Each structure stands twice: as structure tokens, then as C-alpha cells.
Amino acid sequence: MNTNGTFSLLIFALPLLLLGWLFFTQNKRMRQMREFSSSLNVDDLVVTSSGIYGTIKHLDDSSAWLEVAEGTTIRFDRRAVAMKQTDTPATSTTTSTDASTDASTDDAPGTTPGTPQNGQ
């Protein structure tokens, strides 16, 4: 068995396999993005790729108009809509045990600015 020939064939085949795998995954990703973009509807809650939350108010072939605040509508490229919102942001509620641990530390991380600390 000629190990030198096998080794050179391996050196030639591995980059070709890597390129084929890269093209395959890129095509799969593009297909998923096209399917997602076509599934968008008016009144969907979405998040853009820049992290802006909004509600779709109008769609056309290349643009999406998002209402980000009451009466404020921004036009985005349709490809900038990254995902649909699945849940509304949860509001944090402080229980009595959480309040006692926050009150015992000064400038505790995770506390909301302006909340009373240390019994003040």
C-alpha cells in the first residue's frame, strides 16, 4: 500500500469536502431565512437584528414598517427582522426574601436604580 499517495489524496480531498459542506450549510441557512421572511404577517411581534422590538404594521416585498412605540413607526429592510417574539418581556416582582437580601448589601448588583436600599 502506498501511504504517500493516500496521504496526498487526503490532502486534496479534505479541502474539497470542507468547501462542499460550507456551500451546503450556507444554502440551508439562506432557505431558512427566506421561509422566515415569507412567514411574517402584519401585527406580529418581532425583534430586529439590531435588537429593536416592535410590531409589524405594514409589509411589502422589501420593507417592513415596525411600530416601536405608540405612534412611532420605523421602516426596516425586511431582511433586518431577525426573529418573532415568543414571549412578552417578564416584569420582575420582588418577594420579601429578595427585599431582605437586597437591603443588606450596599449597591447590590442587579438592583434597580432609585430603589431604596439599607432601609432608606
Backbone bond lengths (Angstrom), bond angles and torsions (degrees), N, CA, C in turn:
res aa  C-N    CA-C-N  psi(-1)  N-CA   C-N-CA  omega(-1)  CA-C   N-CA-C  phi
1 M - - - 1.455 - - 1.523 108.18 -
2 N 1.286 116.50 131.88 1.450 122.74 -178.28 1.528 108.91 -90.59
3 T 1.323 116.74 103.57 1.467 120.47 -177.33 1.523 111.82 -74.42
4 N 1.325 117.55 -27.99 1.462 120.65 179.64 1.526 110.36 -67.06
5 G 1.334 117.99 -41.26 1.463 121.83 177.91 1.515 111.84 -67.65
6 T 1.321 117.22 -38.48 1.464 121.64 178.05 1.517 110.59 -65.59
7 F 1.320 115.76 -41.46 1.458 120.35 179.98 1.532 110.88 -64.59
8 S 1.323 118.27 -43.00 1.461 120.80 -179.98 1.529 111.02 -68.29
9 L 1.344 117.54 -33.94 1.460 120.44 175.12 1.529 110.39 -65.87
10 L 1.315 117.21 -38.94 1.456 122.43 177.86 1.530 110.70 -65.20
11 I 1.308 117.17 -42.01 1.468 122.11 178.21 1.532 109.78 -61.80
12 F 1.310 117.65 -35.84 1.466 122.11 -179.52 1.534 111.54 -77.56
13 A 1.340 117.64 -38.38 1.458 121.59 -172.91 1.533 113.20 -78.57
14 L 1.315 118.62 -34.92 1.461 120.50 -176.07 1.534 112.94 -61.92
15 P 1.331 120.12 -46.62 1.465 118.11 177.28 1.528 112.99 -63.07
16 L 1.335 117.31 -34.53 1.454 119.74 177.45 1.530 111.37 -66.20
17 L 1.316 116.55 -41.02 1.461 120.11 176.34 1.522 111.19 -64.36
18 L 1.316 117.65 -39.63 1.461 121.78 178.44 1.531 110.57 -63.57
19 L 1.318 117.52 -44.67 1.466 120.67 178.31 1.532 111.39 -63.26
20 G 1.316 117.28 -42.36 1.459 120.48 177.20 1.514 112.06 -61.10
21 W 1.328 116.94 -41.74 1.459 121.50 178.59 1.532 110.59 -65.30
22 L 1.340 117.83 -40.90 1.460 121.25 178.85 1.526 111.48 -63.14
23 F 1.334 117.79 -44.19 1.464 120.58 178.19 1.523 111.31 -63.74
24 F 1.319 117.06 -40.86 1.461 121.37 179.59 1.525 111.00 -62.05
25 T 1.331 118.30 -48.38 1.463 121.03 -178.60 1.526 111.55 -67.19
26 Q 1.339 117.75 -35.82 1.457 120.69 177.68 1.528 110.75 -64.81
27 N 1.319 117.53 -43.67 1.467 120.92 178.22 1.528 111.19 -63.80
28 K 1.309 116.68 -39.24 1.459 121.22 178.26 1.529 110.03 -63.45
29 R 1.329 117.40 -44.69 1.464 122.23 179.49 1.539 111.08 -63.20
30 M 1.332 116.96 -42.58 1.468 120.71 179.16 1.535 110.79 -64.59
31 R 1.311 117.68 -39.75 1.457 121.72 178.68 1.532 110.14 -63.79
32 Q 1.332 117.33 -41.85 1.457 120.99 178.27 1.528 111.27 -63.75
33 M 1.333 117.35 -40.17 1.465 120.56 179.02 1.531 111.16 -66.53
34 R 1.336 117.47 -39.57 1.465 120.20 177.43 1.528 110.86 -63.60
35 E 1.341 116.77 -42.57 1.460 120.64 178.94 1.526 111.10 -64.18
36 F 1.333 116.52 -40.84 1.460 120.35 178.66 1.524 110.74 -64.48
37 S 1.317 116.54 -45.85 1.470 120.81 -179.01 1.522 111.14 -62.11
38 S 1.313 117.10 -38.02 1.465 119.25 179.75 1.528 112.29 -75.28
39 S 1.332 118.33 -17.61 1.459 120.89 179.90 1.527 113.04 -87.19
40 L 1.328 118.34 -4.34 1.456 121.01 179.76 1.524 110.27 -69.69
41 N 1.333 115.67 141.46 1.461 122.14 179.70 1.524 109.52 -133.26
42 V 1.312 115.71 161.09 1.459 121.06 175.11 1.528 108.64 -63.40
43 D 1.325 116.80 142.73 1.471 126.70 -178.65 1.527 113.69 75.01
44 D 1.334 118.70 11.09 1.459 120.96 171.71 1.522 109.01 -76.05
45 L 1.322 116.65 140.27 1.456 121.87 173.55 1.525 107.28 -87.57
46 V 1.333 116.89 122.23 1.459 120.90 -173.55 1.529 110.78 -132.71
47 V 1.340 114.93 167.42 1.450 123.52 174.11 1.522 107.13 -126.51
48 T 1.331 117.35 132.91 1.455 120.38 178.98 1.521 110.11 -82.86
49 S 1.320 116.23 170.38 1.464 120.37 179.25 1.523 111.74 -66.94
50 S 1.331 117.78 -18.95 1.464 121.00 177.15 1.523 111.89 -92.63
51 G 1.329 117.61 1.92 1.460 121.11 174.40 1.510 115.24 92.10
52 I 1.318 118.68 16.17 1.460 121.84 179.69 1.530 109.04 -90.95
53 Y 1.335 115.08 126.84 1.457 121.35 178.37 1.523 108.70 -89.72
54 G 1.333 116.73 140.97 1.451 119.36 178.61 1.506 112.00 -167.71
55 T 1.329 114.05 176.10 1.456 122.81 177.76 1.518 108.51 -115.96
56 I 1.316 116.81 130.59 1.463 120.49 -179.38 1.526 108.86 -70.20
57 K 1.335 115.98 125.15 1.456 121.28 178.69 1.517 112.89 -107.55
58 H 1.335 117.65 -25.31 1.463 121.38 179.40 1.519 108.57 -155.72
59 L 1.321 116.92 143.29 1.462 122.62 178.12 1.521 109.75 -130.88
60 D 1.331 116.68 142.48 1.457 120.96 165.59 1.525 107.12 -135.36
61 D 1.313 117.89 -166.88 1.466 120.41 -174.22 1.523 113.61 -62.10
62 S 1.343 118.21 -35.07 1.458 119.58 -174.24 1.518 114.29 -121.57
63 S 1.330 119.26 -9.63 1.462 121.55 -174.55 1.512 111.82 -128.75
64 A 1.326 113.87 156.46 1.458 121.62 172.94 1.524 107.27 -134.01
65 W 1.323 116.67 131.31 1.452 121.38 176.99 1.517 106.97 -99.47
66 L 1.349 115.71 120.22 1.463 121.06 -178.11 1.519 109.95 -110.39
67 E 1.318 115.80 133.98 1.458 120.39 172.28 1.521 106.71 -90.41
68 V 1.333 116.53 113.50 1.457 121.16 -176.39 1.518 112.08 -98.50
69 A 1.312 117.48 -19.45 1.461 124.06 173.87 1.521 106.19 -151.16
70 E 1.305 116.23 166.50 1.452 119.02 -177.98 1.529 109.62 -60.96
71 G 1.334 115.57 117.51 1.456 121.11 179.30 1.520 114.75 83.75
72 T 1.331 118.65 1.41 1.466 122.06 179.84 1.517 109.26 -114.43
73 T 1.334 115.65 112.16 1.460 121.54 -179.14 1.516 109.02 -117.19
74 I 1.324 116.18 132.59 1.466 122.91 -179.49 1.519 108.46 -119.46
75 R 1.333 115.35 138.70 1.468 120.48 178.00 1.526 108.97 -93.29
76 F 1.335 116.88 128.79 1.454 123.97 178.86 1.514 109.73 -122.69
77 D 1.312 115.57 153.34 1.451 119.81 166.88 1.524 106.89 -65.94
78 R 1.302 116.11 138.54 1.469 120.14 -175.94 1.530 111.82 -59.78
79 R 1.331 116.96 -29.51 1.471 120.35 179.20 1.518 112.61 -71.39
80 A 1.349 118.23 -14.34 1.461 121.39 -179.88 1.526 112.46 -80.75
81 V 1.327 117.63 -11.42 1.462 120.30 176.67 1.523 106.98 -77.70
82 A 1.335 115.60 113.98 1.458 120.40 -171.79 1.524 113.24 -88.31
83 M 1.342 116.95 -41.14 1.455 118.53 -176.93 1.520 110.67 -160.91
84 K 1.312 114.74 162.42 1.461 120.65 174.38 1.520 108.01 -86.66
85 Q 1.323 114.91 146.30 1.452 119.59 175.28 1.510 108.23 -75.71
86 T 1.315 116.65 129.11 1.460 119.03 178.71 1.512 110.90 -91.95
87 D 1.324 117.34 -39.79 1.458 121.68 -179.81 1.514 108.80 -129.44
88 T 1.312 115.38 153.50 1.451 119.01 173.07 1.519 108.21 -77.15
89 P 1.331 118.75 148.99 1.462 120.01 -179.61 1.527 110.80 -58.38
90 A 1.315 116.20 131.79 1.456 121.64 -178.13 1.520 109.88 -77.16
91 T 1.315 116.17 137.69 1.455 120.17 174.86 1.510 107.58 -89.57
92 S 1.304 116.37 137.46 1.458 119.60 -177.20 1.516 109.39 -85.06
93 T 1.320 115.13 135.99 1.452 121.20 175.90 1.507 107.18 -114.09
94 T 1.309 115.94 138.36 1.458 120.80 -178.17 1.512 108.52 -97.62
95 T 1.333 115.85 125.55 1.454 120.58 176.39 1.513 108.86 -89.96
96 S 1.307 116.25 172.62 1.461 119.67 -177.83 1.523 111.19 -65.66
97 T 1.339 119.40 -33.06 1.460 120.37 179.10 1.525 110.53 -71.89
98 D 1.357 117.55 -35.89 1.452 120.11 176.92 1.520 111.24 -65.80
99 A 1.328 117.37 -37.87 1.451 120.93 -178.42 1.516 110.54 -66.95
100 S 1.315 117.78 -36.11 1.457 119.37 -178.85 1.521 111.23 -71.20
101 T 1.330 118.77 -34.81 1.461 119.75 178.21 1.514 110.71 -74.06
102 D 1.343 118.51 -35.65 1.457 120.88 177.94 1.520 110.90 -69.07
103 A 1.330 117.53 -35.13 1.445 120.73 -177.42 1.519 111.71 -73.45
104 S 1.326 117.34 -21.91 1.458 119.35 -177.32 1.518 112.86 -83.00
105 T 1.305 119.13 -13.44 1.454 121.27 -179.67 1.511 109.95 -115.46
106 D 1.324 116.16 142.12 1.453 121.54 178.00 1.513 109.09 -89.86
107 D 1.325 118.16 131.87 1.458 123.79 -177.31 1.523 111.63 54.18
108 A 1.299 116.02 48.68 1.455 121.33 -178.15 1.518 110.19 -66.56
109 P 1.330 117.46 134.24 1.465 118.81 176.41 1.518 110.35 -65.33
110 G 1.306 115.84 144.96 1.444 120.77 178.12 1.512 114.07 90.87
111 T 1.357 117.86 -2.57 1.454 119.11 178.04 1.513 109.66 -87.68
112 T 1.290 115.58 153.98 1.457 121.34 -179.91 1.522 108.91 -80.29
113 P 1.327 117.75 134.33 1.470 118.84 178.07 1.516 110.52 -59.58
114 G 1.301 115.43 139.57 1.459 120.62 178.48 1.521 114.19 89.94
115 T 1.337 117.93 -2.34 1.459 118.86 178.06 1.524 108.03 -84.45
116 P 1.322 116.76 144.04 1.470 119.15 -179.63 1.514 111.23 -67.02
117 Q 1.326 115.14 135.58 1.454 120.90 177.45 1.516 108.63 -127.11
118 N 1.320 116.60 155.36 1.461 123.41 178.13 1.517 111.97 56.39
119 G 1.326 115.78 36.71 1.457 119.95 174.74 1.508 114.13 74.27
120 Q 1.287 120.57 14.95 1.473 122.30 -178.52 1.494 110.78 -87.82
